[in-house]
Amino acid sequence: MSGHDPLTASRRLDILLKHLNNEEDTNNNSKEWRTLSPSQCLTVCTNRDRKWNGYGYKDTFFKFDERGTAFSTGNRYPNFSSKEFHELRPWLEQTLRINLKTVCPAQPSIIELASPNVNHEFYDAIKPQGIMISFAEQDRLSHGHGISTAEIYKLRHGNFARIPDAVIWPETHEQVVAVVQAALKFNVGCIPYGSGSNDVDALECPEEIEKRMIISLDLRQMNRILSLSKENMYVIVEAGTVAQDLEKELRKWGFTLGWDAEMLEFCTVGGIASLRSDDIKRNMSGDLEHSVINFKMVTPAGTIQRNYINTSPISSGPNFQILFGTEGTLGVITELTLKIHFFASQHLYVPIYFPSFHNGLLFLREIAQKKIIKFSGARLVDEPGLQLVHAFNTTTPTVRSIFSEVIKKYYLKKMKKLEAGKMCLAAILIDGDDIVKLKVCEKKIGEIGKKYGGVIAGSDLGERMYFVSKRLPYLRDFLLDYYAISDRLDATASWTNVEVLVERVKETITNTCKAQNIRPRPYIGVRIDHIYDIGASITFTYGFNCRNLGDPLSVLKLIEQVALIEILRSNGSVTHNTSGIGKRKKETFRESLSEPVVKVLKSIKKTLDPTNIFCNQNLM
Amino acid sequence: MSGHDPLTASRRLDILLKHLNNEEDTNNNSKEWRTLSPSQCLTVCTNRDRKWNGYGYKDTFFKFDERGTAFSTGNRYPNFSSKEFHELRPWLEQTLRINLKTVCPAQPSIIELASPNVNHEFYDAIKPQGIMISFAEQDRLSHGHGISTAEIYKLRHGNFARIPDAVIWPETHEQVVAVVQAALKFNVGCIPYGSGSNDVDALECPEEIEKRMIISLDLRQMNRILSLSKENMYVIVEAGTVAQDLEKELRKWGFTLGWDAEMLEFCTVGGIASLRSDDIKRNMSGDLEHSVINFKMVTPAGTIQRNYINTSPISSGPNFQILFGTEGTLGVITELTLKIHFFASQHLYVPIYFPSFHNGLLFLREIAQKKIIKFSGARLVDEPGLQLVHAFNTTTPTVRSIFSEVIKKYYLKKMKKLEAGKMCLAAILIDGDDIVKLKVCEKKIGEIGKKYGGVIAGSDLGERMYFVSKRLPYLRDFLLDYYAISDRLDATASWTNVEVLVERVKETITNTCKAQNIRPRPYIGVRIDHIYDIGASITFTYGFNCRNLGDPLSVLKLIEQVALIEILRSNGSVTHNTSGIGKRKKETFRESLSEPVVKVLKSIKKTLDPTNIFCNQNLM
């Protein structure tokens, strides 16, 4: 099926060479030396242990106990599961005006799902090949959405106009080729599925226009590690491997992907590559493209792969990385060769308070540009963002309040110019094997911080800053029970543009809420997640009480649209951390492209997928 | 002419926003703060001071004096210009069997150049706009080739089937758009010209098939620095700016491009981007794509540029970097936003001898992967490569020979297992502002070297290793005078593949020479130029005496073809250091692509340049 497989190409070269040389060639297709092949099949991951109408695991959620104290269930997450959060309720009552007595329960199930539209010729073609397929409602529904607030809200209170007609779990690259070729032959639409953890509506099915059967292609049965080369520091994996599972395996060998993110928990490596999720990256690994050495992508026009050049550094001709970030609109990634790094045994978070957001930014800029210390992560939250971090505090109230008083006095004494609402907290993450060296590094970071009025926050705050963002989706779903709706958006900006962009976007969100008669004013927290020489990424987390709104989703959509436009108008890039463009951001993304580039994208689509088998309509 | 200019897009957003908000917008298109705009016009660079039939400047060449000692003329290069090279002649006599009495003089000029094919409608369209144009033979010839051995040989002893019919020097982006649109309207072919310093035959005109007038578009009048942002660490320049000129300007402000290469001397930044020349990169700057934040490219279908997102870090949607490395086949780059770095004032080369190539590689791999020290460059030469470095020695013979004896004894004593022909020399380049820290770093490098039997070569050898490769083209041209022809090829390979690839390519070159009755066996030197976590780049420099060959160029071509195929068969990538694919490597490059990718490239070409205005036929 692949138009140009390596063996044929190899034979062609041999013939060419014989012709040139008049010699017998050795035909020695030497493979890499000393390559390990663990070929370990990882634990198969399905959606059965995940909530049908919310983010994450069924056993993990927030609840108020009889005294009104928020606590979390389950035992999956250290520092989080089965903990009490004493400051959460008061803070939520104040900022989002939630009321424990005013609840907004989700529907127990979606009443009516359309029955599947089955293309029997297609089914007859793939059935004999032993490819797993399901038409069950629960499978179809769970594959028809991601975890955006809008999608979860629809699951709780509404319905989807269309969901996939069947879910298919291929087990090999060849099965994927067979499915795609059958889809091509019998005119079936196909939406690749990694883990369903995107929050940009990337998996929602096209509605009226799409009359064909739509299949969801769940790659998660393809989760084998095919090869691990310690010498060349790469791993070859099937694309359906969940990043976290792979990471666990790699650590056994002393390696790491160098990635980290809230999404890592569920994401498959293929999903990460196809959505170009920079959320996962750390300063160690660089941009996602730098992590990917090689790949295979099945398209209706054949399989895209590098011949010969399996794992050499590439630096010739056009850069085919255009295929990353195409979000399953052109084909399915089935295999990836990923760069690996040595795993460092020690991690140190260095949290520093700054008297203003401005000073915090100057500090981060110096860390990014001067390269005095080698860091793995850098974050910053503004004062509302810091309140959110504090709300996740799990220390008992007595200890906490005493401690808090001490801290307050201490910092206020040090930060004479502190204005209310202006404080921020930065935290640098450093990795290494030698704790003594990390301590030296910590000291240097403290010295840089001091130049901008920073004071080291000698506590667990740094680590909490990092883990809080990973657990926020659980809080978001919990809040929906109390008429508080929340969402997030992200952007990047040049260093000198960050403050303007932040102020303008905050103002835009606030003004839009005001115009929609939302009271009290929305909560808006700002976080810097990644820093670069040239700028930083910014995440806005916002929420408001929606009890008096007829249609909270349309208000949420309006806020998102005006905020995205404001980001573009402030010379920002419209996405960074979240998983791609999807349908959520495609209009604004389109605005950032020049006309010839739009034409190029359309021509690539036409070349690789002329009949629009990959019909998910993301991006454009 | 651009189908989608930023202002129109901005207006569209404004309208959209007003519609959403029912509000007056501020229409505040805020630009970046505090951006410097030196707008300095750099010295205009033409070809008049360069050789018409050789590499580099007219005033710089090798010569033998009356005693037969090789020396170099001119005063451009420290450590090179007007120096004597006492060991060069004996070495050349031994390895390439040159004979001072057997010379092969170049023709004084090319007798017959075809007169220009002028499209008068096109000329009439651009003339009134005041765009500089020349039909002079000398301009046309100098723009019809690069600096490959084959091209220089043709200039010395043959002719070109076709050269451009005119040379045009646009001065602004708008003039480029005007020229491209006129070419589109009146059916004229166009080949963008940066500096003519590629060695992959990228500038040779298509012959019989191309009946249209062909213009060479020399960008070097577009050499203004448009903006320099110290805060965001970028510089915006016109694409015709010569990288070295830009580097000099940047250093005045304390910055650097972080690039280095033999080509930097003449290359324009646009040429570097369009050929994706990784030659220029250092470990500081990373791959070329990471240096380029933004760009403008004029295509027949319109101007490609990012709207709004001028300088923010980008991490959304497909990666348009596919347009880098397209080698002027789709359009002309007119403007680039480049990342800049702080310039370090101190540089230290740490050269280390190893008893074998294998051990040298293990050392480099550890330097690349363990990241114990931060380095800017890493090189290695095998023993023949080391001989070449030694041949560039400029110390007087007495001092040299005494010194050499001392060194020899010292190292032989230390390296007990040393086999003849197996030694290699590695050199790590480290940068910084604090010489004490660099010395600490040097010590660490020495310790890593020691693990692999390395001995620090306490001399100027490290620096010489770096500069020798920059002056090799002058030596290559000089050797042509004495019937010695030489060339180079490069590749990349995984770490564990480097040795196999090197052995196989050397064997292939040697066997091919043998089959062609070339005596003595060819000189082949191997150099590692860049190192990565996953592998390294390899440059083969080879030469032989061609006095008895009827057609040295066809033999050279044969060697190149079999070597390139061997590189592919050894799982290497067919190019790295040289400037791109061009016409020289397009067949083998094609072999490294899968069929759907070839289709994608063709569809992009068809979309952006349907009438093949950019007719240079590079890449494919």
Interface residues (C-beta under 8 A of the other chain):
Chain A: S2 G3 H4 A9 S10 R12 L13 L16 L17 L20 N21 N22 E23 N29 S30 K31 E32 W33 R34 T35 S229 E231 N232 M233 Y234 R276 D278 G286 D287 L288 E289 H290 I293 T299 A301 G302 T303 I304 Q305 R306 N307 Y308 I309 N310 T311 S312 P313 I314 S315 S316 G317 P318 N319 F320 Q321 I322 L323 F324 G325 T326 E327 K339 H341 F342 R365 Q369 K370 K371 K374 A491 T492 A493 S494 W495 T496 N497 V500 N511 T512 A515 H530 Y532 D533 I534 G535 A536 S537 L558 Q561 V562 I565 E566 L568 R569 S570 N571 G572 S573 V574 T575 H576 G580 I581 K585 F589 E591 S592 L593 S594 E595 P596 V597 V598 K599 V600 L601 K602 S603 I604 K606 T607 L608 L619
Chain B: S2 G3 H4 A9 S10 R12 L13 L16 L17 L20 N21 N22 E23 N29 S30 K31 E32 W33 R34 T35 S229 E231 N232 M233 Y234 R276 D278 G286 D287 L288 E289 H290 I293 T299 A301 G302 T303 I304 Q305 R306 N307 Y308 I309 N310 T311 S312 P313 I314 S315 S316 G317 P318 N319 F320 Q321 I322 L323 F324 G325 T326 E327 K339 H341 F342 R365 Q369 K370 K371 K374 A491 T492 A493 S494 W495 T496 N497 V500 N511 T512 A515 H530 Y532 D533 I534 G535 A536 S537 L558 Q561 V562 I565 E566 L568 R569 S570 N571 G572 S573 V574 T575 H576 G580 I581 K585 F589 E591 S592 L593 S594 E595 P596 V597 V598 K599 V600 L601 K602 S603 I604 K606 T607 L608 L619
